Amino acid sequence: MKLSEIKIQFQEELSGLYSKSEIQELFSIFCDYFLNLNKIELRNHLENNLSESNSNRFSEAISELKTGKPFQQILGETKFFGLKFFVNEHVLIPRPETEELLELAINKIKERTTKKEIKILDIGTGSGIIPIVLKKYFPEAAVTALDISEEALKIARKNSDFHKTEINFIQKDYLNEIFDSAQTNEVYDVIISNPPYIGAEENPEIEDAVKGFEPHLALFSPTSDALIFYRQIAEDCKNHLAKNGFLFLEINQKLGQQTLELFQDSFSKVHLLKDISGNDRMIFGRK
């Protein structure tokens, strides 16, 4: 089968699920992954004959895409912050908004922090993208990352090993397990988190492809209170964030002001920030 025929197959079989431009992008992504052909090279190889194994790989990918499965999960990896990360059904697929949160964190830490050996805590780490990127930018930092899911932490450790970063991953039910005896007096210079923040009432608004394939544990608040994680973080910042320490949070854009108010009493500076799309998406605080 020729590559041009695979392209037609993509267009015909996926037209009911994706736009024409999305199908073209998906075709390019799988050609890059399966055949190591970038978009420029692809134009000159459309009449190439594919091996049976490669033809089957494309057919299997189309079948999975037709179910709504994200292409990142089909590939088992994604790009984030210019880096490759492994993903599966146990972790969220990284979003551009989290890249914005990391850009903010990196810039603020560089601007304001003079000491090199800072201590960073990431709450709800998932695939480990946040602590890994921070460790790459601040290699002398001591980085700890928590998650309730041991399956998610397996992916986080795999990503950390791949990027050769030393991170202390801890399996912990953050909402129900207070800092244990070994961490009672632990104080961090930076606390960062992108916790579950979708309220139960927002469930109908979430795309089926997200609800059907990404972990609900990482998406939805475990209670009727969509801000439960932020309340706990605000409380823990009182004893576990250093004086002049930084707080970086990704938040529910519908609850920006309510989230901000949780931190106003215990921080010298705290700001509600918009993302590139103009949505209330981040909290930045300095204790």
C-alpha positions as CSV (number, residue, x, y, z in Angstrom):
1,M,0.0,0.0,0.0
2,K,1.2,3.5,-0.9
3,L,1.5,6.2,1.7
4,S,-0.9,8.3,-0.4
5,E,-3.5,5.6,0.0
6,I,-3.0,5.7,3.8
7,K,-3.6,9.4,3.6
8,I,-6.9,8.9,1.8
9,Q,-7.8,6.2,4.3
10,F,-7.3,8.7,7.2
11,Q,-9.5,11.3,5.4
12,E,-12.3,8.9,4.6
13,E,-12.5,7.0,7.9
14,L,-11.9,10.0,10.3
15,S,-14.0,12.6,8.6
16,G,-16.9,12.2,10.9
17,L,-14.8,12.8,14.0
18,Y,-12.2,15.4,13.1
19,S,-12.0,18.4,10.8
20,K,-9.9,18.3,7.6
21,S,-7.0,20.2,9.2
22,E,-7.1,17.9,12.3
23,I,-6.9,14.8,10.1
24,Q,-4.0,16.2,8.1
25,E,-2.2,16.9,11.4
26,L,-2.9,13.4,12.7
27,F,-1.6,11.9,9.5
28,S,1.6,14.0,9.8
29,I,2.0,13.0,13.4
30,F,1.8,9.3,12.7
31,C,4.0,9.5,9.6
32,D,6.6,11.2,11.8
33,Y,6.3,8.5,14.5
34,F,6.1,5.4,12.3
35,L,8.3,6.5,9.4
36,N,10.4,9.3,10.8
37,L,9.2,11.6,8.1
38,N,8.6,15.3,8.9
39,K,6.0,17.4,7.1
40,I,8.5,18.6,4.5
41,E,9.8,15.1,3.8
42,L,6.3,13.7,3.7
43,R,5.4,15.6,0.5
44,N,8.2,13.7,-1.4
45,H,7.3,10.2,-0.1
46,L,3.6,9.9,-0.6
47,E,4.1,7.5,-3.5
48,N,6.4,5.2,-1.5
49,N,5.2,1.7,-0.9
50,L,4.8,0.7,2.7
51,S,5.8,-2.6,4.2
52,E,2.9,-4.8,5.4
53,S,3.9,-4.1,9.1
54,N,3.8,-0.4,8.6
55,S,0.5,-0.5,6.7
56,N,-0.9,-2.5,9.6
57,R,0.4,0.0,12.1
58,F,-1.4,2.8,10.3
59,S,-4.7,0.8,10.1
60,E,-4.5,0.0,13.8
61,A,-4.0,3.7,14.6
62,I,-7.0,4.7,12.5
63,S,-9.1,2.1,14.3
64,E,-8.1,3.5,17.7
65,L,-8.6,7.1,16.6
66,K,-12.1,6.2,15.5
67,T,-12.9,5.3,19.1
68,G,-11.9,8.8,20.2
69,K,-8.7,7.7,21.9
70,P,-6.2,10.6,22.0
71,F,-3.3,10.2,19.6
72,Q,-0.9,10.7,22.5
73,Q,-2.1,7.6,24.2
74,I,-1.9,5.6,21.0
75,L,1.7,6.6,20.6
76,G,2.4,6.3,24.3
77,E,4.2,9.6,24.4
78,T,3.7,13.3,23.9
79,K,5.8,16.5,23.6
80,F,5.7,19.0,26.4
81,F,8.0,22.0,26.9
82,G,10.0,20.8,24.0
83,L,10.6,17.4,25.7
84,K,9.4,13.9,25.2
85,F,7.2,12.4,27.9
86,F,5.6,9.0,28.2
87,V,1.8,8.9,28.8
88,N,-0.9,6.3,29.2
89,E,-4.5,6.0,30.5
90,H,-3.4,6.6,34.1
91,V,-2.1,10.1,33.6
92,L,-3.5,13.3,32.1
93,I,-2.2,14.4,28.7
94,P,-0.3,17.7,29.3
95,R,-2.1,20.8,28.2
96,P,-0.6,24.1,27.0
97,E,-1.9,25.9,30.1
98,T,0.4,23.8,32.2
99,E,3.3,25.0,30.0
100,E,2.3,28.5,30.8
101,L,2.3,27.7,34.5
102,L,5.8,26.3,34.2
103,E,7.0,29.3,32.3
104,L,5.7,31.6,35.0
105,A,7.3,29.4,37.7
106,I,10.7,29.3,36.0
107,N,10.8,33.0,35.4
108,K,9.7,34.0,38.9
109,I,12.2,31.5,40.6
110,K,15.0,32.8,38.4
111,E,14.1,36.5,39.2
112,R,13.6,36.2,43.0
113,T,15.6,33.3,44.3
114,T,19.2,33.8,45.2
115,K,20.0,30.4,46.8
116,K,20.6,27.4,44.5
117,E,19.5,24.6,46.8
118,I,15.8,25.4,46.8
119,K,13.2,22.8,47.9
120,I,10.2,22.3,45.6
121,L,7.0,20.4,46.2
122,D,4.6,19.3,43.4
123,I,1.2,18.2,44.5
124,G,-0.6,15.8,42.2
125,T,2.3,15.1,39.8
126,G,0.6,12.7,37.4
127,S,3.1,12.0,34.6
128,G,5.8,14.0,36.4
129,I,6.1,16.7,33.8
130,I,6.2,19.6,36.3
131,P,8.9,18.4,38.6
132,I,11.0,17.0,35.8
133,V,11.0,20.4,33.9
134,L,11.8,22.3,37.1
135,K,14.6,19.9,37.9
136,K,16.1,20.4,34.5
137,Y,16.0,24.2,35.0
138,F,17.1,24.1,38.6
139,P,19.4,21.0,38.8
140,E,20.5,21.7,42.4
141,A,17.0,21.9,43.7
142,A,15.6,19.2,45.9
143,V,12.3,18.2,44.3
144,T,9.5,16.2,45.8
145,A,6.4,15.1,44.0
146,L,3.2,13.6,45.4
147,D,0.4,11.6,43.8
148,I,-2.4,9.3,45.1
149,S,-2.0,7.0,42.1
150,E,0.8,4.4,42.1
151,E,0.0,3.7,38.4
152,A,0.6,7.4,37.6
153,L,3.8,7.4,39.6
154,K,5.1,4.5,37.5
155,I,4.9,6.7,34.5
156,A,6.4,9.6,36.4
157,R,9.4,7.6,37.4
158,K,9.8,6.3,33.9
159,N,9.8,9.9,32.6
160,S,12.2,10.9,35.3
161,D,14.6,8.0,34.5
162,F,14.3,8.9,30.8
163,H,15.3,12.5,31.5
164,K,17.9,11.5,34.1
165,T,16.4,13.7,36.8
166,E,16.5,12.8,40.5
167,I,13.1,13.4,42.1
168,N,11.6,12.1,45.3
169,F,8.3,10.6,44.2
170,I,5.8,9.8,47.0
171,Q,2.5,7.9,46.8
172,K,0.2,9.8,49.1
173,D,-3.5,10.6,49.5
174,Y,-2.9,14.3,49.9
175,L,-6.4,15.2,51.1
176,N,-6.6,12.5,53.8
177,E,-3.0,12.0,54.9
178,I,-1.4,15.0,56.6
179,F,2.3,15.4,56.4
180,D,3.7,12.3,58.1
181,S,6.2,12.4,61.0
182,A,9.1,12.5,58.6
183,Q,7.7,15.5,56.9
184,T,6.0,17.3,59.8
185,N,8.6,20.0,59.8
186,E,9.4,20.0,56.1
187,V,9.4,23.5,54.6
188,Y,9.5,24.2,50.9
189,D,10.7,27.3,48.9
190,V,8.2,26.5,46.1
191,I,4.9,24.7,46.2
192,I,3.3,24.1,42.7
193,S,0.2,22.1,41.7
194,N,-2.2,21.4,39.0
195,P,-4.7,19.4,41.1
196,P,-8.1,18.0,40.1
197,Y,-10.4,21.0,39.8
198,I,-13.4,20.1,37.7
199,G,-16.7,20.1,39.7
200,A,-19.3,17.4,39.4
201,E,-21.7,19.8,37.8
202,E,-19.3,20.5,35.0
203,N,-19.2,16.8,33.9
204,P,-21.6,17.2,31.0
205,E,-19.4,20.0,29.6
206,I,-16.3,17.8,29.4
207,E,-15.5,16.3,26.0
208,D,-16.3,12.5,25.7
209,A,-12.7,11.9,24.5
210,V,-11.4,13.4,27.7
211,K,-13.9,11.6,30.1
212,G,-13.6,8.3,28.2
213,F,-9.8,8.0,28.1
214,E,-8.2,10.2,30.8
215,P,-8.2,9.4,34.5
216,H,-11.2,10.8,36.4
217,L,-9.0,10.8,39.5
218,A,-6.9,13.5,37.9
219,L,-9.7,15.5,36.4
220,F,-12.6,15.7,38.9
221,S,-12.8,16.9,42.5
222,P,-13.4,13.8,44.7
223,T,-16.2,15.7,46.5
224,S,-18.9,18.2,45.7
225,D,-16.4,21.0,46.6
226,A,-14.4,21.8,43.5
227,L,-11.9,23.8,45.6
228,I,-11.1,21.1,48.1
229,F,-7.5,20.7,47.0
230,Y,-6.9,24.4,47.0
231,R,-8.3,24.7,50.6
232,Q,-5.9,22.0,51.7
233,I,-2.9,23.6,49.9
234,A,-3.8,27.0,51.5
235,E,-3.8,25.4,54.9
236,D,-0.5,23.5,54.3
237,C,1.2,26.7,53.0
238,K,0.9,28.2,56.5
239,N,3.4,25.7,57.9
240,H,5.1,24.1,54.9
241,L,5.9,27.1,52.6
242,A,8.9,29.1,53.6
243,K,8.8,32.8,54.3
244,N,9.1,34.6,50.9
245,G,8.3,31.2,49.3
246,F,6.5,30.9,46.0
247,L,3.1,29.3,45.2
248,F,2.1,28.4,41.6
249,L,-1.3,26.9,40.9
250,E,-3.3,26.0,37.8
251,I,-7.0,26.6,38.5
252,N,-10.5,26.2,37.3
253,Q,-11.1,29.3,35.1
254,K,-14.7,29.5,36.4
255,L,-13.6,29.8,40.1
256,G,-10.7,32.2,39.8
257,Q,-11.9,34.8,42.4
258,Q,-13.0,32.2,44.9
259,T,-9.7,30.4,44.6
260,L,-7.7,33.6,45.0
261,E,-9.6,34.4,48.2
262,L,-8.3,31.2,49.8
263,F,-4.8,32.6,49.8
264,Q,-5.1,36.3,50.4
265,D,-4.9,36.2,54.2
266,S,-1.6,34.2,54.4
267,F,0.4,35.6,51.5
268,S,2.1,39.0,51.2
269,K,1.4,39.0,47.5
270,V,-1.1,36.8,45.6
271,H,-2.3,37.3,42.0
272,L,-4.9,35.8,39.8
273,L,-3.4,35.5,36.3
274,K,-4.9,34.9,32.9
275,D,-3.6,32.4,30.3
276,I,-2.9,33.2,26.7
277,S,-6.6,32.7,25.9
278,G,-7.6,35.3,28.4
279,N,-9.0,32.9,31.0
280,D,-8.4,33.1,34.7
281,R,-6.0,30.1,34.9
282,M,-3.2,30.6,37.4
283,I,-2.5,31.7,40.9
284,F,0.9,33.1,41.8
285,G,1.7,33.9,45.4
286,R,4.6,35.0,47.5
287,K,4.4,34.4,51.2
